[in-house]
């Protein structure tokens, strides 16, 4: 079986980490296969929402140690080696950021351990549904390094900053129920089946909306997170003027009058789209 399983059911895509015997740790193949899968799903314009989940009892134990052992880019003995490491690290950053850049929302379903790089991937998703016994941890501080793929940048914007600092400095574990109470996850459910059911229901609701409006909303939300309010307001107005589709408006009003679910066209394919 592949380490990453990608399927599509109508407008909903599903990406499943599939290394349960390794607690779905992120090996070199993941860093190549995952961004390729996201781009392939985004290209045709037919995906309106994606769910990211993991096989086995744990979502993700973070970076597989083989990545450090096997890659010459993680050598630190010369200036040139450190320069190569920075380039490698930026490629990893781009992989995580791609979750934010695809045109559809990504929903994470999290059970068990979600630590280190796994937490950074979860933090880049649009929504997170977890089990009550999920365990979130900024693991890097526990092994003598700082987190550098988003835990120190995204997480403080998803929970009270003081709690994010507590996790970053102490390496403490944040349980699923507390994660829901402070807003880091949308809900903490009894088990992974319940979390998946809620994610699928949310995905279906999203898919019933105009994909163009959802795509523009995702862009506006991500931009607003990283910019001043005035700049974000101006960006949103320009985006709305660029993508507002009278046909979608007309279909919305017509469907409401006819007491039915509106039917919207897919997004346009990206140049060179070949599908999954």
BALO-317764 format. One line per field, with one value per residue (C-alpha): z, y, x; residue in one letter; residue number from 1. Coordinates in steps of 0.25 Angstrom, whole numbers, plus 5000, padded with zeros to 4 digits. Layout:
N
z <- c(Z, ...) .
y <- c(Y, ...) .
x <- c(X, ...) .
res <- c(A, ...) .
n <- c(NUM, ...) .
//
This chain:
276
z <- c(5000, 4997, 5009, 5004, 4999, 4991, 4986, 4981, 4983, 4975, 4980, 4993, 4992, 5003, 5006, 5016, 5023, 5022, 5031, 5043, 5047, 5048, 5054, 5041, 5043, 5031, 5022, 5010, 5001, 5008, 5005, 4990, 4989, 4998, 4990, 4977, 4981, 4986, 4973, 4965, 4973, 4971, 4956, 4950, 4958, 4962, 4977, 4986, 4999, 5004, 5017, 5022, 5032, 5036, 5037, 5051, 5065, 5062, 5053, 5052, 5060, 5053, 5044, 5042, 5047, 5034, 5027, 5035, 5034, 5019, 5014, 5012, 5013, 5028, 5030, 5038, 5037, 5027, 5022, 5009, 5016, 5025, 5012, 5006, 5019, 5018, 5004, 5008, 5019, 5010, 5001, 5014, 5017, 5003, 5005, 5018, 5012, 5000, 5009, 5010, 4995, 4989, 4985, 4994, 5009, 5015, 5028, 5037, 5045, 5056, 5066, 5076, 5074, 5066, 5069, 5063, 5048, 5049, 5058, 5048, 5036, 5045, 5048, 5033, 5030, 5030, 5040, 5050, 5057, 5067, 5077, 5091, 5094, 5083, 5088, 5082, 5085, 5080, 5080, 5075, 5088, 5095, 5086, 5086, 5074, 5071, 5062, 5049, 5040, 5045, 5060, 5065, 5054, 5051, 5065, 5073, 5063, 5066, 5081, 5092, 5090, 5104, 5103, 5090, 5097, 5108, 5098, 5090, 5103, 5111, 5101, 5109, 5103, 5099, 5100, 5090, 5100, 5104, 5089, 5086, 5098, 5094, 5079, 5073, 5068, 5064, 5072, 5081, 5078, 5085, 5074, 5060, 5054, 5060, 5056, 5042, 5041, 5046, 5036, 5024, 5028, 5028, 5015, 5009, 5014, 5008, 4995, 4994, 4993, 4982, 4980, 4975, 4987, 4996, 4989, 4990, 5005, 5008, 5001, 5009, 5022, 5020, 5015, 5027, 5037, 5031, 5028, 5035, 5035, 5025, 5015, 5017, 5015, 5002, 4997, 5000, 4992, 4980, 4981, 4982, 4970, 4962, 4965, 4968, 4958, 4954, 4950, 4964, 4970, 4961, 4964, 4979, 4978, 4968, 4977, 4989, 4982, 4977, 4991, 4986, 4987, 4977, 4967, 4964, 4953, 4957, 4957, 4944, 4942, 4944, 4932, 4929, 4938, 4937, 4949, 4959) .
y <- c(5000, 5014, 5023, 5034, 5029, 5040, 5038, 5047, 5045, 5055, 5069, 5063, 5059, 5050, 5050, 5039, 5037, 5022, 5018, 5014, 5005, 5017, 5026, 5033, 5040, 5049, 5042, 5047, 5041, 5049, 5062, 5059, 5052, 5061, 5074, 5067, 5061, 5075, 5081, 5070, 5071, 5086, 5086, 5081, 5091, 5079, 5078, 5087, 5082, 5072, 5064, 5060, 5048, 5037, 5022, 5015, 5021, 5033, 5045, 5048, 5046, 5057, 5057, 5043, 5042, 5036, 5049, 5055, 5043, 5041, 5055, 5062, 5075, 5074, 5074, 5086, 5085, 5096, 5109, 5103, 5091, 5101, 5108, 5095, 5092, 5106, 5103, 5089, 5095, 5105, 5094, 5088, 5101, 5102, 5088, 5092, 5105, 5098, 5094, 5109, 5112, 5101, 5107, 5098, 5097, 5085, 5079, 5071, 5059, 5056, 5045, 5041, 5047, 5060, 5065, 5073, 5074, 5067, 5078, 5088, 5082, 5082, 5096, 5100, 5093, 5101, 5093, 5083, 5072, 5063, 5052, 5056, 5048, 5054, 5059, 5072, 5075, 5085, 5073, 5081, 5088, 5074, 5070, 5082, 5090, 5101, 5098, 5104, 5099, 5107, 5104, 5117, 5125, 5119, 5113, 5126, 5131, 5119, 5119, 5129, 5133, 5131, 5116, 5115, 5120, 5110, 5099, 5104, 5106, 5094, 5083, 5080, 5072, 5079, 5069, 5069, 5074, 5086, 5088, 5090, 5099, 5109, 5108, 5101, 5090, 5092, 5080, 5069, 5056, 5043, 5035, 5036, 5031, 5042, 5052, 5047, 5048, 5062, 5066, 5059, 5066, 5080, 5076, 5074, 5087, 5094, 5087, 5092, 5106, 5114, 5109, 5122, 5129, 5119, 5120, 5135, 5135, 5125, 5135, 5147, 5140, 5135, 5149, 5156, 5147, 5152, 5167, 5179, 5181, 5193, 5185, 5172, 5180, 5186, 5172, 5166, 5177, 5175, 5160, 5161, 5171, 5161, 5148, 5151, 5143, 5149, 5134, 5129, 5140, 5137, 5122, 5125, 5134, 5124, 5112, 5119, 5123, 5109, 5103, 5094, 5093, 5102, 5096, 5104, 5101, 5096, 5105, 5106, 5097, 5102, 5102, 5089, 5082, 5067, 5062, 5051) .
x <- c(5000, 5005, 5009, 4999, 4986, 4978, 4964, 4953, 4938, 4930, 4935, 4941, 4956, 4962, 4977, 4981, 4994, 4997, 5009, 5002, 5014, 5022, 5012, 5010, 5024, 5028, 5038, 5045, 5034, 5024, 5030, 5030, 5017, 5008, 5010, 5009, 4996, 4991, 4994, 4988, 4975, 4975, 4978, 4965, 4956, 4946, 4951, 4943, 4948, 4958, 4959, 4973, 4973, 4983, 4982, 4984, 4983, 4992, 4991, 5005, 5018, 5025, 5038, 5043, 5058, 5062, 5060, 5071, 5080, 5079, 5079, 5092, 5084, 5084, 5099, 5104, 5119, 5121, 5115, 5111, 5105, 5097, 5093, 5088, 5080, 5073, 5069, 5063, 5056, 5049, 5044, 5038, 5032, 5026, 5020, 5012, 5008, 5002, 4991, 4987, 4989, 4981, 4967, 4959, 4958, 4965, 4960, 4969, 4963, 4973, 4974, 4985, 4998, 4999, 5013, 5024, 5023, 5009, 5004, 5010, 5002, 4989, 4991, 4992, 4978, 4966, 4958, 4962, 4953, 4960, 4957, 4956, 4969, 4977, 4990, 4997, 5011, 5022, 5032, 5044, 5047, 5048, 5059, 5067, 5063, 5052, 5040, 5042, 5031, 5019, 5017, 5023, 5016, 5002, 4999, 4999, 4988, 4979, 4979, 4983, 4997, 5001, 4997, 5004, 5017, 5015, 5014, 5026, 5035, 5031, 5028, 5015, 5004, 4991, 4979, 4968, 4957, 4966, 4970, 4955, 4952, 4963, 4959, 4970, 4961, 4947, 4942, 4947, 4939, 4938, 4946, 4952, 4939, 4931, 4942, 4942, 4927, 4927, 4938, 4930, 4917, 4925, 4931, 4917, 4912, 4924, 4923, 4909, 4913, 4919, 4933, 4937, 4932, 4939, 4952, 4951, 4948, 4960, 4969, 4963, 4964, 4978, 4982, 4976, 4983, 4997, 4994, 4988, 4973, 4973, 4981, 4973, 4960, 4965, 4970, 4956, 4949, 4958, 4957, 4941, 4941, 4950, 4942, 4928, 4920, 4906, 4902, 4905, 4896, 4885, 4886, 4886, 4873, 4866, 4869, 4864, 4851, 4850, 4853, 4865, 4880, 4887, 4896, 4909, 4919, 4933, 4945, 4953, 4964, 4978, 4988, 4992, 4982, 4983, 4974, 4978) .
res <- c(X, X, X, X, X, X, X, X, X, X, X, X, X, X, X, X, X, X, X, X, X, X, X, X, X, X, X, X, X, X, X, X, X, X, X, X, X, X, X, X, X, X, X, X, X, X, X, X, X, X, X, X, X, X, X, X, X, X, X, X, X, X, X, X, X, X, X, X, X, X, X, X, X, X, X, X, X, X, X, X, X, X, X, X, X, X, X, X, X, X, X, X, X, X, X, X, X, X, X, X, X, X, X, X, X, X, X, X, X, X, X, X, X, X, X, X, X, X, X, X, X, X, X, X, X, X, X, X, X, X, X, X, X, X, X, X, X, X, X, X, X, X, X, X, X, X, X, X, X, X, X, X, X, X, X, X, X, X, X, X, X, X, X, X, X, X, X, X, X, X, X, X, X, X, X, X, X, X, X, X, X, X, X, X, X, X, X, X, X, X, X, X, X, X, X, X, X, X, X, X, X, X, X, X, X, X, X, X, X, X, X, X, X, X, X, X, X, X, X, X, X, X, X, X, X, X, X, X, X, X, X, X, X, X, X, X, X, X, X, X, X, X, X, X, X, X, X, X, X, X, X, X, X, X, X, X, X, X, X, X, X, X, X, X, X, X, X, X, X, X, X, X, X, X, X, X) .
n <- c(1, 2, 3, 4, 5, 6, 7, 8, 9, 10, 11, 12, 13, 14, 15, 16, 17, 18, 19, 20, 21, 22, 23, 24, 25, 26, 27, 28, 29, 30, 31, 32, 33, 34, 35, 36, 37, 38, 39, 40, 41, 42, 43, 44, 45, 46, 47, 48, 49, 50, 51, 52, 53, 54, 55, 56, 57, 58, 59, 60, 61, 62, 63, 64, 65, 66, 67, 68, 69, 70, 71, 72, 73, 74, 75, 76, 77, 78, 79, 80, 81, 82, 83, 84, 85, 86, 87, 88, 89, 90, 91, 92, 93, 94, 95, 96, 97, 98, 99, 100, 101, 102, 103, 104, 105, 106, 107, 108, 109, 110, 111, 112, 113, 114, 115, 116, 117, 118, 119, 120, 121, 122, 123, 124, 125, 126, 127, 128, 129, 130, 131, 132, 133, 134, 135, 136, 137, 138, 139, 140, 141, 142, 143, 144, 145, 146, 147, 148, 149, 150, 151, 152, 153, 154, 155, 156, 157, 158, 159, 160, 161, 162, 163, 164, 165, 166, 167, 168, 169, 170, 171, 172, 173, 174, 175, 176, 177, 178, 179, 180, 181, 182, 183, 184, 185, 186, 187, 188, 189, 190, 191, 192, 193, 194, 195, 196, 197, 198, 199, 200, 201, 202, 203, 204, 205, 206, 207, 208, 209, 210, 211, 212, 213, 214, 215, 216, 217, 218, 219, 220, 221, 222, 223, 224, 225, 226, 227, 228, 229, 230, 231, 232, 233, 234, 235, 236, 237, 238, 239, 240, 241, 242, 243, 244, 245, 246, 247, 248, 249, 250, 251, 252, 253, 254, 255, 256, 257, 258, 259, 260, 261, 262, 263, 264, 265, 266, 267, 268, 269, 270, 271, 272, 273, 274, 275, 276) .
//
